[in-house]
């Protein structure tokens, strides 16, 4: 049995130092299997918690959501074994992903937020943080009025300990939302406190990727390129391999006419987008993908070595696709997802995102920008 526990710990260490999302989740799945054989509730919880958190960091929200109910159930059954405040970290990850699927209703989203608030109360942590997370959740769905209600609650909630005090988290949510609304002046204003010394000095938590398209919309290609290259500092981390980063990076690569790098990005991330681990992230990536295909097809008819899931209607074993067939499929998916999300959210936030991203395309550079200069 000691040998099995040692193997579990080894798998957890390997997963912590692995770059590939698929490899990480495979290693953690094996650790879960061994923990189940060991019948040790502490190890079973730890391995599943790591699986959930890694799924969250990679944007594999289908995996994090499917793992969560077991963790909640066991935390309630075994409070003497399982650290109760640790559940708040898991709730943060789940809340981040729950809006990513249009088939999860608004009622269900609110229910999970309410359950999270109970955990905050029962563990003695301030509801300020829970309300902030509620605001972020509503912004993800374009529900501004409800988001403001959560902000009002956060301002009046009693102070107390928090799991994550990082103001950068709040700023990223607000900046991303302003950028998606097309309020680029507001996005840049919100980012300004974290851009001290910008553009000559890197700030550890500066929202470079989030703010890049707002600078593009202000027709400031230099700052846009600078933000892109400094966002690359995450290379090698879990977040760098996230579909959201892929979506932002692809848009800037196309806007600066770095099409070979854009093609590499497309080959890396498009397959993952089509697998639907997080429908909202897939939607965002498709926005950049349409920009890429419209630009790339000016001089190229086909894309080769594109390995897609065989369940995809347009799948071809040889991995060669025309730009037009890819574009046609993606645009249909965008329309389908926009309607599904808008129906769930009770607004037209996602449909408008399509038009706003198309409007950004007019700021594309006339000639290739040398990103190595920034």
C-alpha positions in Angstrom: 0.0 0.0 0.0 2.9 2.4 0.8 4.1 1.7 -2.7 0.8 2.7 -4.2 0.7 6.0 -2.2 4.3 6.7 -3.4 3.1 6.2 -7.0 0.2 8.6 -6.4 2.5 11.3 -5.1 4.9 10.7 -8.1 2.0 11.1 -10.5 0.9 14.4 -8.8 4.5 15.7 -9.1 4.7 14.8 -12.7 1.4 16.5 -13.5 2.6 19.7 -11.7 5.5 20.0 -14.1 3.8 18.9 -17.3 2.9 21.4 -20.1 0.4 19.4 -22.2 -3.2 19.6 -20.9 -4.0 16.1 -22.1 -1.0 14.6 -20.5 -1.7 16.4 -17.2 -5.2 15.1 -17.0 -4.1 11.6 -18.0 -1.6 11.6 -15.2 -4.1 12.8 -12.7 -6.7 10.3 -13.9 -4.2 7.5 -13.1 -3.6 9.0 -9.6 -7.4 9.0 -9.0 -7.6 5.4 -10.0 -4.9 4.4 -7.6 -6.4 6.5 -4.8 -9.7 4.7 -5.3 -7.9 1.3 -5.0 -6.3 2.6 -1.8 -9.8 3.5 -0.5 -8.2 6.5 1.3 -10.8 9.4 1.3 -8.0 12.0 1.8 -6.1 10.8 -1.2 -9.3 10.4 -3.2 -10.2 14.0 -2.5 -6.7 15.3 -3.1 -6.3 13.7 -6.5 -9.7 14.7 -7.7 -9.2 18.3 -6.4 -6.0 18.5 -8.4 -7.8 17.1 -11.4 -10.5 19.8 -11.1 -8.0 22.6 -10.6 -5.8 21.6 -13.6 -8.9 21.2 -15.7 -9.9 24.7 -14.8 -6.5 26.2 -15.5 -6.4 24.6 -19.0 -10.0 25.6 -19.7 -11.3 22.0 -19.7 -14.4 23.1 -17.8 -16.4 20.0 -18.8 -14.0 18.0 -16.7 -13.9 20.3 -13.7 -17.7 20.5 -13.6 -18.2 16.7 -13.8 -15.7 16.2 -10.9 -17.2 18.8 -8.6 -20.3 17.0 -7.2 -18.3 14.1 -5.8 -16.0 16.6 -4.0 -18.9 18.5 -2.5 -20.6 15.3 -1.3 -17.4 14.0 0.4 -16.5 17.3 1.9 -20.0 17.3 3.6 -19.6 13.7 4.7 -16.1 14.0 6.1 -15.5 17.4 7.6 -13.1 15.9 10.0 -10.8 14.8 7.1 -11.4 17.3 4.4 -10.3 21.0 4.9 -13.6 22.9 4.6 -12.2 26.2 3.4 -10.4 24.3 0.6 -13.8 23.9 -1.0 -13.9 27.7 -1.6 -11.0 27.4 -4.0 -12.8 24.6 -5.8 -16.0 26.7 -6.0 -14.0 29.5 -7.6 -12.9 27.2 -10.3 -16.3 25.8 -10.9 -18.0 29.3 -10.9 -15.5 30.3 -13.6 -16.6 27.5 -15.8 -20.3 27.2 -15.2 -21.3 29.9 -17.6 -19.4 28.2 -20.4 -22.3 25.9 -21.3 -25.5 27.3 -22.6 -27.5 24.2 -21.5 -26.7 25.2 -17.9 -29.6 27.4 -17.1 -29.6 30.8 -15.4 -31.5 29.2 -12.5 -28.7 26.6 -12.1 -26.0 29.2 -12.2 -27.7 31.2 -9.5 -28.2 28.0 -7.4 -24.4 27.3 -7.5 -23.7 30.9 -6.5 -26.0 30.6 -3.6 -24.4 27.3 -2.5 -21.0 28.9 -2.7 -22.2 31.8 -0.5 -23.3 29.2 2.1 -19.8 27.7 2.2 -18.4 31.2 2.7 -20.7 31.7 5.7 -20.1 28.3 7.2 -16.3 28.6 7.0 -16.1 32.1 8.3 -14.9 33.8 5.2 -16.2 37.2 4.0 -19.1 37.3 1.6 -17.4 40.2 -0.1 -15.4 37.7 -2.1 -18.4 35.6 -2.9 -20.3 38.6 -4.2 -17.3 39.7 -6.3 -17.3 36.2 -7.9 -21.0 36.6 -8.5 -20.4 39.8 -10.3 -17.8 38.2 -12.5 -20.2 35.4 -13.3 -22.9 37.8 -14.4 -20.5 39.9 -16.5 -19.6 36.6 -18.3 -23.2 36.4 -19.4 -23.6 40.1 -20.2 -26.1 40.6 -17.4 -25.0 44.0 -16.3 -27.9 44.9 -13.9 -27.4 41.7 -11.9 -23.7 42.3 -11.9 -24.2 45.7 -10.4 -26.4 44.2 -7.7 -23.6 41.8 -6.7 -21.2 44.8 -6.7 -23.5 46.7 -4.3 -23.7 43.6 -2.0 -19.9 43.4 -2.0 -19.5 47.0 -1.0 -21.8 46.6 2.0 -20.7 43.1 3.1 -18.9 42.7 6.4 -15.1 42.5 6.1 -13.2 39.4 6.9 -10.7 36.8 5.6 -10.7 36.0 1.9 -9.3 33.1 -0.1 -8.0 35.3 -2.9 -7.5 39.0 -2.3 -5.8 39.6 -5.7 -7.2 42.8 -7.2 -5.8 41.7 -10.6 -8.6 39.0 -10.8 -11.2 41.7 -10.5 -9.4 44.0 -13.0 -9.1 41.2 -15.6 -12.9 40.5 -15.4 -13.8 44.2 -15.7 -11.2 44.9 -18.5 -12.3 41.9 -20.5 -15.9 42.8 -20.2 -15.3 46.4 -21.3 -13.2 45.2 -24.2 -16.0 42.8 -25.3 -18.5 45.7 -25.1 -16.3 47.7 -27.4 -15.7 50.3 -24.6 -11.9 50.3 -25.2 -11.2 53.6 -23.5 -12.7 52.2 -20.3 -10.7 49.0 -20.7 -7.5 50.9 -21.0 -8.4 53.2 -18.1 -9.1 50.1 -15.9 -5.8 48.6 -16.8 -3.8 51.8 -16.2 -3.0 51.2 -12.5 -1.3 47.9 -13.4 0.7 49.5 -16.3 3.1 51.5 -14.2 6.1 52.4 -16.3 4.3 51.0 -19.4 5.5 50.3 -22.0 9.1 50.2 -20.8 8.6 48.2 -17.6 6.9 44.8 -17.1 4.4 44.5 -14.3 3.9 41.0 -13.0 0.1 41.1 -13.1 -0.4 43.5 -15.9 -3.3 42.4 -18.2 -1.3 42.4 -21.4 -3.4 39.8 -23.3 -6.7 41.2 -22.1 -5.8 44.8 -23.1 -4.1 44.0 -26.4 -7.3 44.3 -28.6 -8.3 47.5 -26.9 -5.1 49.1 -28.0 -5.7 47.7 -31.5 -9.1 49.3 -31.5 -7.4 52.6 -30.7 -5.3 52.1 -33.8 -2.2 51.8 -31.6 -0.5 48.9 -33.3 2.7 49.5 -31.3 1.1 49.1 -27.9 -1.0 46.2 -29.2 2.2 44.4 -30.4 4.0 45.2 -27.1 1.1 43.7 -25.1 1.2 40.6 -27.2 4.9 40.0 -26.8 4.8 40.6 -23.1 1.8 38.3 -22.7 4.2 35.7 -23.9 6.0 35.7 -20.6 3.5 33.1 -19.6 5.0 30.7 -22.1 5.5 27.3 -20.3 2.8 27.9 -17.8 -0.7 26.3 -17.6 -2.4 29.6 -18.5 -0.4 30.0 -21.7 -1.9 26.8 -23.0 -5.4 28.0 -22.3 -7.9 28.5 -25.1 -8.6 32.0 -24.0 -4.9 32.9 -24.5 -5.0 31.1 -27.9 -8.0 33.2 -28.9 -6.3 36.5 -28.0 -2.9 35.6 -29.4 -4.4 34.4 -32.7 -6.3 37.7 -33.2 -3.2 39.8 -32.7 -1.0 37.5 -34.9 -3.5 38.0 -37.7 -3.9 41.7 -37.1 -0.1 42.1 -37.4 0.0 39.8 -40.4 2.2 37.2 -38.8 0.4 34.5 -40.6 2.9 31.6 -40.2 2.7 32.0 -36.5 -1.1 32.4 -36.8 -1.2 29.1 -38.7 0.7 27.4 -35.9 -1.7 28.8 -33.4 -4.7 27.6 -35.5 -3.2 24.1 -35.8 -2.6 24.0 -32.0 -5.9 25.3 -30.7 -8.6 24.8 -33.3 -8.9 21.1 -32.5 -9.4 21.8 -28.9 -12.0 24.4 -29.6 -14.0 21.9 -31.6 -14.0 19.4 -28.8 -16.3 21.7 -26.7 -14.5 21.5 -23.3 -15.9 25.0 -22.7 -18.4 26.2 -25.3 -17.9 29.9 -24.4 -14.2 29.6 -25.0 -14.8 27.8 -28.2 -17.0 30.6 -29.3 -14.3 33.2 -28.6 -11.7 31.2 -30.4 -13.9 30.9 -33.4 -14.2 34.7 -33.6 -10.4 34.9 -34.1 -10.4 31.8 -36.3 -12.8 33.4 -38.8 -10.5 36.5 -38.9 -7.5 34.2 -39.6 -9.2 32.2 -42.3 -10.5 35.3 -44.1 -7.0 36.8 -44.1 -5.1 33.5 -44.8 -7.4 32.7 -47.7 -6.3 35.8 -49.6 -3.2 33.9 -50.8 -3.8 30.3 -49.7 -6.7 27.9 -50.6 -5.9 25.1 -48.2 -4.6 24.2 -44.8 -2.7 20.9 -44.4 -1.6 18.9 -41.3 -4.8 20.0 -39.4 -5.8 17.1 -37.2 -9.4 17.3 -36.1 -11.7 15.0 -34.0 -13.1 12.3 -36.3 -16.6 13.1 -34.9 -16.5 16.5 -36.7 -18.9 16.6 -39.7 -16.1 18.1 -41.9 -13.4 15.6 -40.6 -10.9 14.4 -43.2 -8.4 11.6 -42.4 -5.6 13.2 -44.4 -5.9 16.5 -42.5 -6.2 18.7 -45.5 -9.0 21.3 -45.6 -9.9 24.3 -47.8 -10.2 27.6 -46.1 -13.7 28.1 -47.4 -15.1 24.8 -45.9 -13.5 25.6 -42.5 -14.8 29.1 -42.6 -18.3 28.0 -43.5 -18.4 25.4 -40.7 -17.1 27.9 -38.1 -19.5 30.6 -39.0 -22.4 28.2 -38.6 -21.1 27.2 -35.2 -20.7 30.9 -34.2 -24.3 31.6 -35.2 -25.6 28.4 -33.3 -23.6 29.2 -30.2 -24.5 32.9 -30.1 -28.2 32.1 -30.3 -27.9 29.4 -27.6 -26.0 31.6 -25.2 -28.2 34.6 -25.8 -31.3 32.5 -25.1 -29.8 31.4 -21.8 -28.5 34.8 -20.8 -31.7 36.7 -21.8 -29.9 39.3 -24.0 -27.9 39.6 -27.3 -24.4 39.8 -25.8 -22.9 37.0 -27.8 -24.5 38.0 -31.1 -23.1 41.5 -30.6 -19.6 40.0 -29.9 -19.6 38.7 -33.4 -20.1 42.1 -34.9 -17.7 43.8 -32.5 -14.9 41.4 -33.4 -15.5 42.0 -37.1 -15.3 45.7 -36.5 -11.9 45.2 -35.0 -10.6 43.6 -38.2 -10.4 47.0 -39.9 -7.4 47.8 -37.8 -5.3 45.1 -39.4 -1.8 46.3 -40.3 -1.0 47.1 -43.9 2.2 45.2 -43.8 3.7 42.5 -41.5 4.7 43.8 -38.1 8.0 42.6 -36.7 6.9 41.5 -33.2 10.5 40.8 -32.2 11.1 44.5 -31.9 8.8 44.8 -28.9 
